[in-house]
Amino acid sequence: MMEAGWTAVIVAGAGHGARIAGQAAALVRVAGLPPLARAVLAARHAGAGALRLVVDADGQDNEQLEARARQAWADGGDFEVVELPGGAESDAVGAARRPGDDLLVVMFADVAWDPALLKQLLGAWRELADGRRPALALVESEKEPEPVLAGPALLPAELADDLPPGLPLGRALTGWSEGERLQLLRIEGRAFAWRLRERADIVRAEKLHMRALRRPTDGIVSRWLNRPVSLWLSRHLFSKLPLTPNHITFLAAAIGWAGIVLVFLWPGYWWVLLGAALFHVSSILDGCDGEIARLRFQFSRFGEWFDNVLDEINNALFIAGIGFGVWHSGGADIYLAAALFHLLTVSLVDSATFYQLLKYRGGSGSIDNMRWFFQAPGQSGPVPRQGKRGAGPIVMQLVRRDFYILLLLLLAAANLLPVGFWITLGADTVLFVLALIQWSWQLSLKFPT
């Protein structure tokens, strides 16, 4: 992350005071947050040292805009409201410029954009060589005769002083020759920027936010089944409720507990099927907490650990519950012994995982940062990113939690849930050995971080 010291300039005037259904576009909730609040939070989390909110001197929403920006900025650093008596975007940047500024990152309050764009801008700035200090601007395509700027732009303070007055920022910047004073960056991946002018733009922006939440590490079932459902719930339900990501984590876990109890009791086919269905619902909801966390910038180290520890506990108890339930309803004693062996194996694997995350991964609670002894340096996580080919990535996709939980539901529907239990036990015998080797590797003095 770039060191603190750059200044975020959010323009809510100079033609960016659009209104939708009687409300300032900057204050309309889009996927859980107004675009103004999301821009402020993005700047704060990216390391901005100061925030300047530019409003029209006679703007009717100035008090609301200031209050919302202050709330999101909290104790982020210096905060100033700049009143612009009139002018265009380039004038707004000039009005926000202060002696001692080094870098200005300009954002517009009525534009919905993916916070990944800010990360792209700052990353590109860090990679500049030879002492060059050009302005950096994001465009949908750098091949257009007159590229249209999208999302935030970064300007060294000395170049901000040279902006011609009375122009939109895009025209002012693209009037410079690319290279020495300007560098255009094409938007990467699923990132986006979308200006809000009417209700249809809100709908479009929310869809783009949801698309940007898809993860390259999603397994097959998550990508095509779980993620579309969880994104729909995040957009239409959880983003509109006063629930934190940790509340959603607990809700998902509680639904899973109901399914676990039914499997432990093993009261009959339909109840066991309901238990498997509830556990699958829990798996789908498990994606919503992270989605809401990213939409609202409510991520935390505690939330990361809370989510993953509950996942591991529930996964272990559901499988153990199948063995206990079959044994409790008259099955052979081997079911109980196998259930206990499963709990032992999971404890061994999870303890090795958590030990590595705490000791070598900076306390990260994400299992995506876990490196197994058979993985090459620089590799981590249980699943390769999308786009990789070969038998290995396919096998790793199949052992993902989302795939296996769906398989258990299908087996429960076929009244074959014990088959899933024994498949797991077969995997446990391999995992038990792997976990012992993993522990030995991690405790060795040669363990590479």
Stockholm file with secondary structure:
# STOCKHOLM 1.0

chainA/1-449         MMEAGWTAVIVAGAGHGARIAGQAAALVRVAGLPPLARAVLAARHAGAGALRLVVDADGQDNEQLEARARQAWADGGDFEVVELPGGAESDAVGAARRPGDDLLVVMFADVAWDPALLKQLLGAWRELADGRRPALALVESEKEPEPVLAGPALLPAELADDLPPGLPLGRALTGWSEGERLQLLRIEGRAFAWRLRERADIVRAEKLHMRALRRPTDGIVSRWLNRPVSLWLSRHLFSKLPLTPNHITFLAAAIGWAGIVLVFLWPGYWWVLLGAALFHVSSILDGCDGEIARLRFQFSRFGEWFDNVLDEINNALFIAGIGFGVWHSGGADIYLAAALFHLLTVSLVDSATFYQLLKYRGGSGSIDNMRWFFQAPGQSGPVPRQGKRGAGPIVMQLVRRDFYILLLLLLAAANLLPVGFWITLGADTVLFVLALIQWSWQLSLKFPT
#=GR chainA/1-449 SS CCCTTCEEEEECSTTCCCEETTEEGGGSCBTTBCHHHHHHHHHHHHTCSEEEEEEETTCTTHHHHHHHHHHHHTTSSEEEEEEECSCCHHHHHHHHCCTTCCEEEEEETTEEECTHHHHHHHHHHHTCCTTCCCEEEEESCTTSSSCCEEEEEEEEHHHHTTCCTTSCHHHHHHTSCBTTTEEEEECCTTCCEEECCSHHHHHHHHHHHHHHTCCTTCCHHIIIIIHHHHHHHHHHTGGGSSCCHHHHHHHHHHHHHHHHHHHHHCCCHHHHHHHHHHHHHHHHHHHHHHHHHHHHTCCCHHHHHHHHHHHHHHHHHHHHHHHHHHHHTTCCHHHHHHHHHHHHHHHHHHHHHHHHHHHHSTTCCCGGGCCCTTSCTTCCSSSCCTTCCSHHHHHHHHTSHHHHHHHHHHHHHTTCHHHHHHHHHHHHHHHHHHHHHHHHHHHSTTCCC
#=GC SS_cons         CCCTTCEEEEECSTTCCCEETTEEGGGSCBTTBCHHHHHHHHHHHHTCSEEEEEEETTCTTHHHHHHHHHHHHTTSSEEEEEEECSCCHHHHHHHHCCTTCCEEEEEETTEEECTHHHHHHHHHHHTCCTTCCCEEEEESCTTSSSCCEEEEEEEEHHHHTTCCTTSCHHHHHHTSCBTTTEEEEECCTTCCEEECCSHHHHHHHHHHHHHHTCCTTCCHHIIIIIHHHHHHHHHHTGGGSSCCHHHHHHHHHHHHHHHHHHHHHCCCHHHHHHHHHHHHHHHHHHHHHHHHHHHHTCCCHHHHHHHHHHHHHHHHHHHHHHHHHHHHTTCCHHHHHHHHHHHHHHHHHHHHHHHHHHHHSTTCCCGGGCCCTTSCTTCCSSSCCTTCCSHHHHHHHHTSHHHHHHHHHHHHHTTCHHHHHHHHHHHHHHHHHHHHHHHHHHHSTTCCC
//
